[in-house]
Amino acid sequence: MVTEAETSAIGNALVVLGAAGVVIPAFARFRISPVIGFILVGLLVGPSGLGSFTADYPWLRHVTISSPDDIALFGELGIILLLFSIGLELSFRRLWQLRKLVFGIGAAELLLGGAILGTALMLVSDQSTASAYGLGIALALSSTALVLPIAGTQSAVGRASFSMLLFEDLALVPIIFILAALSPAASGDSAELLLTTLWQGALVVASLAIGGWFLLPRIFAQAARAKDPELFLAASLLVVIVAALATAAVGLSPIVGALLAGLMIAETEYHTEVEAITAPFKGLALGVFLISVGMGLNLRTIAGLWPQLIAAVVGVVLIKAVVTAALLRFSGAARRGTAAEVGLLMASPSETTLIVLATALQAQIISRTTAEFWQLVTAIGLTITPLLARVGHDIARRIEIRVAEAEADDDGPPPRRTVVVGFGRVGRIVAGLLKEHERPYIAVDADIDAVAAARRDGFAVRFADVGRPGSLDRLGIDTAEAVVLTMDDPVQQLRMTRRLRRKYPDLPIISRARGADHAAALYQAGATDAVPETLESSLQLAEAVLIDLGVAMGPVIASIHDVRAKMRHDIMTKGHLDREPRIQRLRPLPGEDG
């Protein structure tokens, strides 16, 4: 017989799954972050929404959740799975490379932000020193669950955000113990308990890392031999649960164990398979967490306190944004645009803020009324995080464009360098190789977003519409070593090649070409070299297919050599050239020196 509790659990699961099935497609269609959708769904079906009418309309019990506690556990599981997936994208080597950001900027951001917020609370309220600075540290925390899915971990914004968030996650346990030590009822054993937790935690983390190094490749090798995806999923969940329970058992946060589990699997050759299998669970679990955040919003309380809530949210966002952006900028860790974007992205309180507030309340450092007020501020801050991310991105774009224009005005006489026109996929690769070989260059593009993103990643890119007459003259074409045309517009490439060749007869012009016909036209227009973009990729693909089919390497290379020779001949004929175009071989033929 099905009990009432089991029926309630099944109903809650159906509400969450139904919300995920409706919210994600609906908001994706309108290009709106599903984060807002999940929080609104939690508000709608939660205790302060339709769930408050279940006594009058019993049928609403089937489509609402009456208590946030019913899915609180699933929300925590969502954070754990999210940190696990983040760990899969990293490695111990990359973490070592980020150590200065993590323990330098990350520590400064949390401590300085908490100190400023605590001082502000003491000035504008009657909070005691302990409660004010406890609240300040709690509000200085930022949301790992929302920031990293928005920013990722690969971009300049993502790297800076992840470094600070990682330090905050590691600092959560000491924060909780310090708050407990500040409690009026605290005993003198708190410091000793903190030290015990720290050395036990270090021992557990080291044991997990060493054990994972030896055991994980063997576990996943057995799953690979069975060729059963379910075994990969079961092994992955087992590793996450064991690591999370192990760290939680010694007083550390379970999210530390989840992150460590992801890092350990990332060091194996099976991490891509694990990442693909667990990806759907990450999105669903994050949605459950966000629904629980929405359930924490009480519209009646918000309506009664809206002036104070707005003032609190604005104050916290402004202080955190300024502190974070200033630290990144003045430390030289980020460009202006990146610092501004990270500052706004990290400006809201965090899901871990709720944990710290609960700890402070339990330790009698803050009152229940104060805790409930700042819980509402935190929930509102989490709700507006996607909006802050959008505003930060737009501000960063404008800053980078303004800086680029100022640099162009202050450069003086342009130095000898390569000019790369167009900064899409091809232009980025060309610029990256020029940068690696320490060859000076300047790149231009008419896409503002592409320019801003490239400048945040450290590339020398400026905004310029090369279709306008005279736009390239400001870059010093007359002193340029070469011009590389990489934009995806064949007509504009031909027009620019003719214009450049007429004005600069000796200038090397290297252009990306669609195919043989386009390459021939570019040579006729005056290009020094035109490289068909489809040729090498097609030849390498054909080579891989033939070798995998068992054809000997020698005949394959010979046939590819013939195709390339025919391409050169076609371009020479169509372009009326008196020399062979420069089309490189994949590798020298057997017996040749290359």
N, C-alpha and C positions, 0 to 999 in steps of 0.2 A: 504493500500500500504506500502510495506517495504521500509524504508528510507535507505540512504547510510550509516548512522551511525549504524543502526541496522544490516545491512549486514556486516559491518566491525567488529562489536562486535561478531556476530555469527562466522565469519571467524577466529577471534582470538581465540575463544573458541575451535573451531575445531583443530587449530594448536596446542594448549596446550594439549588437550586431546589426539591427535594423538601422540605427543611427549611422553606423559606419557605411552601410550600403547606400544610404540616401545622401549623406553629407558629402562624401568624397566626390562622387560623380557630379552632384549639383554645383558645388563650389568650384570644381575644376572647370566646368563648362563656362563659368563666368570669370575664370582666372582669378579667383579669390582664394586666399589661403584657407585650407580646411581647418586650421587651428581655430579660427573664429567660429566656424560652423560647429565644431565639437563643443566648444564652451557654451555657445547659444543653445545647443541641444540639451546640455546638462542643466542649464538654467530653466529651459522649458519643461523638461520631464522630471526635474528634481523636486525636493521637498518644498521649496519656496515658489515653484511654478505649478504645473498641473497636479503634482503630487500632493499639494495642500488641499485639493478638492476630492480626494478619494473617499472621505467620510460621506460626502453628499452624493457622489457618483462612483459607486463601487467598481464599475467597469474600467475606470481609469487605472486601477491597480495593475491591469495587464499591459499598459503602455507607459507606465511611469515607474520611478524608483523613489520610494518614500524616505529612505535614509541614505545619506552619503557613505555611511560606514559599510553598506552592503557591497560597494565596489572599491573601497579604499585599498583593499589588498591587491586588487587587479591593477589599480593605479601605481602602486609600488612596484609590482611586477613589470609594468610598462617601462618605468624608469630603469629598472635593472636590465631589461632586454635592450633598451636604447643604448645604455653605456656599453653593453656587450658588443653591439654592432659598431659602435665608435671604435672600440678596441680592435675590432677586425680590420679597420681601415688604417691602423697605425702599426708601429713596430717599436721594439726597444731602442733600436738605433735612432729612430726619429724622435722618440721621447728624450733621448740623451742630447740630441741636437737642440731641442726646445728648452733645455734645463734653465737657461738664463731668463727666458720669458716666464717660465713656470714659477721659479722661486725668486725671481727679481721683480718683474712687473706684476705678476700674479699676487705676490705677497704685499707689495706696495699698494696695489689697487684695493685689496680687501681691508688692510689696516687703515690706510688713509681715508678711504671712503667711509668706513665704519666710524672713525674718529670724527670726521666732519659732520656726518649725519647725527651722531650722538651729541655733539656740541650744539647743533641746531635744535635738537629736541629739548635739551636743557634750557635753551634760551626762550623757546616759544611755548613751553609747557611746564608743569610742575613735577616732572619726572625726577626721581632721584638719580644720582650719578650712575649707580649700577644698572638701573632699568633703562636709562637713556642710552648708555653705551652698549648695553645688551641688545636693545632695539636697533641701534646703529649698525652693529655687526650683522644682525639678521637681515636688515634691509639692504646691506651692501652686497649680499649674495645675489648671483644672477642665475638665470634658468638654463641649465644644461639641456633639459628636455626640449626646449623651444629654440634656443640660440643655435645649437649645432645642426639640427635639420635645416635651418634657414641658411646658415653660412657655410656648412660643410667643414672639412678640415684641411683642404688642399690649397685654397686661395689665401691671399695675404690676410683678409678679414677673418677667415676661418682659423688660420694658424694662431693669430693673436687672441681670438676669442677662446679657442680651445685651451691655450696655455693658462689663461686666467681662470677658466672654469675648472681645469684640472686641479689647480692649487686650492680653489674653494672646496672642491669635493674632498681633498685630502685634509683640509683644515676643519671639516665639519665636526669630527670627533673631538679634537681639542676644544673647539668652541663650546660644545655641549658640556664637557667636563668643567670648563671654566665657569660657565653659568651655574652649574650645580654647586661649585665651590663658593660662589658668591651668595648662595641662598642663606637666608637668616638661620635656617635650621641645619646648615651644613656642618659636618664634623671635620676634624683635622685630618681625616684620612683621604680627602679628595685628591690632594697632590700625589700621594703615594699610589692611589688608584689610577690616576692618569699615567704615571710613569709605568705602572704594570701593564696597562692597556697598550701603551706605545711599544714596549719591548716585546710583548706577546704578539702584537700586530705585525711588527717587523719580522718576527720569527715565522709567523704563518705565511706572510707574503713571500718570504724567501723559500719556504718549503713548497708552496704552490708553484713558484717559478721553476724550481729545480725538478720537482715531480712532473710538472707539465712538459719540461724539456725532454724527459726520457719516455714518459708514458703516452703523451698525446699522439706522436707519429705512429705508434704501434696500434693505438685504439682506432684511429681513423684509417689506417692501412687495412685493418680487418673489415671495417665498414666498406671500404672501396672494393675489396675482394668479393664481398657479398653482392655488390652492385645493387644495393637497396637504399634508396634515398631516405627511407624512414629510419634506417640505422644511423645515418649522418645526423638527422634531426635529433634522434634520441641521445646520441653521444654528445652533441652540442649542448642540449638542455641539461644533461647530466653534469657536464663540466661547469656550466654557469651556476647551477644550483649548489654544487659542492663548493665552488669558490665563494659564492655569496654567503652560504651558511658558515663556512670556515672563518671568514672575516667578521661576520656578525657575532660569532661565538666568543670572540675575544674583545668585543666592544667596538670594533670598527664598523663603518657603514657597509652594508651589503653591496652598494654600488661600486665600492673599491674592488671587491672581489669580482664583480661582473666585468669591470674594465680590465682587470688582470687576466680573466679568462679569455676575453677577446684578444688581448695582446699575445697570450701564449699560443692561441690557435693561429694568429696572424703570422707567427714564425714558422708554421708548418706549410707544406705545399698544398694543403687541402683547404686553405682559407677561402678561396673563391667559391668553392662548392658549398661550404658552410654559410657563407654570406648570402648566396642565392637562395638557399633553402630557408633561412631564418628571416629573410627580408619581409615577407608578408606579416609575420607575427609582430615585427617591430612597429609597423604602421598601425596595426590594430591595437596593440598595447598602448601606444602613445595616445591614440584616440580615447581609450578608456580613461587614461589619466586626465586628459583634458576635460572629459565629461565630468569627472569628479571635481575638477576645479570649478566648472560652471555650477555645479550643485552647491558649492560654497557661497555663491552669490545670493544674498537675500534682498530682493527688490524693495521690500518695505523699509528695511534698515537703510539701504542706499538712498531711498527717497527722503528719509528723515535727516540724513547726515550729508547730503550731497555737497554742500559748500566745503565742509571740512575734508571730505574724501577727495574732492578735486584738488584742493590745495595740497593735501598730503601727497597725492600721486604726482602732481607737477613738481613739487619740491624734491621728492626722491629722484625722479627722472632727471631733473636738471643737475642736481649735485653729482649723481653717479656718472652722467654723461660727460660733464666737465672734468671730473677727476680722472676717469678712464682715458679720455681723449688727450688730456694734458700729459699724463704719464707716458703714453705711447709716443706722443710727439716729441716731448722734451728729452726723452731717453734715446731718441733716434731709432726706436724699434719700428716705426711706421711712418708713412708719408701723411701729409695733412688730411687728404681725403680718406685714407684708410683709418686714421685715428678718429675722425669724426664719425664714420660709419660704425666702427666698433663701439664707440662711446654710446651712441643711441641704441645700438643693438643690445648692449649689456645693461641698459639703464633701468629695466624693470626689476622688481624683486623676483625671488625664485621659489620653486616648489620646496627647496630646502629651507627657505625662510619660514614656511609653515611649521617645519620640524623644530627649528630653533625657537619660534614663538611658543610652541607647545612646551618645550623644555623650560623656557623662562617662566611660563605660567605655573608649571609644576613646582619649580624652585621658589615660587612666591616672589619673584623679582618684579613682575608686572601683574596688574590686576586682570580679571577676566574681561572687563569692559575694554581695557586697552588692547588685550590680545585679540578680541573679536574685531575691533576697529582696524588694526593693522593686518589681520587676515583678509578683510575686505579690500584693503589697499593692495595687498599682494595679488588677490584674485583679479582685480581690475587691471593691475600692471601686467599680469600674464596675458590677459585678454588683448591688450593693446600692443603687445610685443611685435606681431607682424606689421602693424601700422608704423611703429617706430623703425622697424627694419627698412620699410619702404621709404620713409622720410630720410633716414640715414643714407640710403643708397643714392637718392636724388641729390642730397647735399654734397656727398662725396664726389659725385659726377661734376657738379658745378665747380667745386673747389679745384678739382684736377684740371678742368678746362681753363679756369682763370689762371692757375699756376702755369699751365703750358703757354698761354698767351703772354704772360709776364716774362717768362723765360725767353720766348721768341723775341720780345722787344728789347731785352737786356743782353742778348747774346753778343752783340757787336758783329764784327766781320765773321762770317761762318767759316769754320775750319774745314780741312779736307776730310771728307767722310763719305760713306755710302748712304744714299737716300733710298729708303724702301717705301714704295707707294702702295698702300693697302696693308691692313694688319689683321687679316683673318687667319685661318689655319696655316696657310702657306707663309704669309708674312711673318707670323710669330716664330715659325721654325727657322726661317732665314735670319731673323734678328737674333734669335737665340744662339745660332752658330757664330754669327759675327761677334756677339758678346763674349762667347766662350773663347774665341781666338783673339780677343782684345783688339778688334778692328772697329774704329769709330763709325757710328751710324746714327741716322735719325729716321724715324718712320712716321708716316702720316696716314690718317684715315678719316673718312667723313662720317663714321658712326661714332657718336658721342659716347655711347655705352662701352663700345669696344676700346676706345681711347682711355676712358677712365679706368676700366678693368686692367688694361695693359700697364698703365702707369702705376696702379696699386701693386702690380707684380714686379715692378722695378724696370720696365722697359722704357726706352727713350722714345716716346710717341707723342705726337701733337695732332690736334684737330685741324684739318684743312680739307676743303672741298677742291680737289685737283681739277675739277671741271671748270672752275672759275679762272679766267686769264690772270696770270701773274701770281697765282697762289704758291707755285713752286719756287718762284724767284726769291722769296724770302728765306728759303732753305739753303741758298747758296749753290745752285746747280752749276754755276760757272766754275766753282772750285771743287765740285764733287768728284770723288774717285770713280764712282759708278752710280747708275740708277737702276733699281730693281723694281719692275712692275709686276705686282702679285694680285691686283684686284680682279674680281670675277666679272669683268665687263669687256668682252672682246672688242667692241666698237670703240670704247674709250681708250683701250690699250693701243689700238692702231692709230687713233687720232693723236694721242700723246707721244707715241713713238715718232711720228712724222714731225710733230712740232719740236720735239727735243732734238731730233737729228738735224733739222734745218738750222736751229739756233746754235747747237753745239756739235759741230762735225766730228770732233775727236772723242766725244763722251761715250764710254762703254755703257750700252743699254741692254740689260738682260731681262727678258720678259717671260712670264708664264703663258703657255699657249694651250688652247683647248685640244687641238689635234694637229695632224700634219698640214691640213689646209690653212688653219689659223697661223701655224708656225711659219709657213711659206709667206703668208701675207705680212707677217711681222718683219720677216727678213727683207721683203720688198720695201717696207716702210722705213727701214734703216736700223733694225735691231741688230746688235752685235751677236747675241745668242737668244734663241727662243726654244724653250724646253716644253715639249708636249707633256701635259700633266698625266694623261692616261697611259702613256707608253710604258714607263717603268713599272707602275703598279700592275698593269695587265701582263707584262712579261714575267714579273715575279710570281704572280698568281698562276700563270700557265706553267712556269717552272715547277712550282710546288705540286700542282696537280699531276704532271707527268712523272715526277720522281716518286710520288706516293703510289702511282699506278705501276711502278716497277721499271720504268724506262731508265736506261743507263744514263749517268751524269754527262758523259762526253757528247752523245748525240743531242741531248737536251740543250746543252750550252751552244752547240754548233747551230741548232735551229734558231735559238734566240739571237745569235749573232747574225744569221741571215735576215731575220725579221728587222733587226735594227739597221742593217745595211740597206734593206729595201726602203725603210722609212727615211733614211738619210738621202737616198737617191730621189725619192718622191719630193722631198722638201727642196732639194737642189733644182729639180726640174720645174716645179711649180713656182719657186721663188726666183728662178733665173740666176742662181748663185754660181760664182766661180770657185767656190771652196766648199768642202763638206761641212755641214752644220755639226756643232759639238753635242753629240748625243753619246753619253757615257755607256760603257758596257757594265753588266752586272759583275762580271769577273773575267779575267783573261782566259782565252781558249787554252786548252792543254798544249803545252810546248811553247806558248807565247810568254813574253815578259810582261805583257799588260801595258 
